[in-house]
Amino acid sequence: MSSDTKSDKAKTERTQADNENILLTQAASSLEDKAPSFLKPAVKYLVPVFKVFLFFLRTSIPLLAKAWTYFRIFYAKIQPYHPIELGKMLFGLILIFFGGYFVTTIAVIEAVNLCGWDQFNSSFKLIYEDFVKVSKANEEDNKIDADHDGIADVNQISSNELVNRKVRLFLKECDPQNLSMALGGIYSGGISVMATLRIKFARVITLGASIGQVLAKPSRKYLVRVFEKLIPEDYHKWIPVVINYFCRTIGIYIAWMVQRILSAFHSALRGSYIFTEAFAEWTKKKQYSVVIIEGYFDEVFCVICSVVGIYWQISSWFSLPFLLKIVLFPIIFFESILSWFVAFS
């Protein structure tokens, strides 16, 4: 691509962004004038947020589409290596050796698998079908030049007319029954997963609070006098409260580590089964000697993998190597968010 072509493309993108900002500002001014008085401040402050959101959509959607295209090409090239079975084997190994670290993430996966996977799968398929239809219709609508003056109609109308035109396009192309079913399925599936998580980890929080309550009584008995000698008298009233919260934190930590140990057993067993089954299927497709599925070899192999995984997790006390922390950073971040949600919801 020549430098002139790149320059023209950059100018076109800047012009499009400027037009979007102008249209958004005009629409916001119109909405602010028509909105009730108590909603005008909210409209004024939401416009910058919506601009950021619009910029994110404009920049991320083409990148995601390009990434999806490259992924499909890459996936087609690795088909001879049977990537599905290899992916299951990798997932099984992560469960075997590091499952205790991802307690809440594994709980979410199990909850989705048991309670909401069918609903989520069918719902997202319906939403994707409507998204494809609306996207194609929107691309065609952006090309329409009814007056044949060489400029698309969407670039010659006011912001209100543009909003009304796109809303009518969405209502025309989108199937309301499918959208309602999809949103209902996502909502009910999400509620089922949240309920499963809360029920499962409420026991951990309750156990931790009970342990903290048991620890608090002797701690107050011996530590209050010690802290009274170390801090000024004006702050003595805070000593029992701080000790109570400190003991509760220790209790929840103890309960959480007990849950990690139980999850290590569960994840090692589950991961061994997934890895063994995927490995057997992969060797079968590669036409290797499939000895592992004959007789009791698969059960023995599962037990060996489980024992090794449990020993590894407990001996390393659920820590991850530095390199894996980098590779698995998205999962670690997701685990942190879920842990915060479980602890404070």
Secondary structure, 3 states (H helix, E strand, C coil): CCHHHHHHHHHHHHHHHHHHHHHHHHHHHHHHHHCCCCCHHHHHHHHHHHHHHHHHHHHHHHHHHHHHHHHHHHHHHCHHHCHHHHHHHHHHHHHHHHCCCCHHHHHHHHHHHHHHHHHHHHHHHHHHHHHHHHHHHHHHHHHCCCCCCCCCHHHCCCHHHHHHHHHHHHHHHCCHHHHHHHHHHHHHHHHHHHHHHHHHHHHHHHHHHHHHHHHHHHHHHHHHHHHHHHCCHHHHHHHHHHHHHHHHHHHHHHHHHHHHHHHHHHHHHHHHHHHHHHHHHHHHHCCCCCCCCCCCHHHHHHHHHHHHHHHHHHHCCCCCCHHHHHHCHHHHHHHHHHHHHHHHC
